[in-house]
Amino acid sequence: MLLLPATLTHAEVRDTLRLFQQTLEQASKSHGDDAVMLTVDGSALQQFDSSALAVLLECQRMAKARGRAFAVKAMPPKLMALAGLYGIDGLLTPAV
């Protein structure tokens, strides 16, 4: 699981994606080819812009490229509203 930082704006995109890439690599080492749900946790997220949505979509793309399921947990309501505004809320699967 990747815990998003408290702030995720354009300035934090590169570092956040690097952390997710490391999470993917660790999951592959730990679980091999077994199906693993990779979850991004947004519970700490307080300050963000539309870059946060771009990060989530890229994380989803990277996970799917490795054959992994992907979900988002505890996405802040304002970020969910922003995803709805852009019409991509259906692309981000909530974690159960």
Secondary structure by P-SEA (a helix, b strand, c coil): cccccccccccaaaaaaaaaaaaaaaaaaaccccbbbbbbbccccccccaaaaaaaaaaaaaaaaaccccccccccaaaaaaaaaacccccccccc
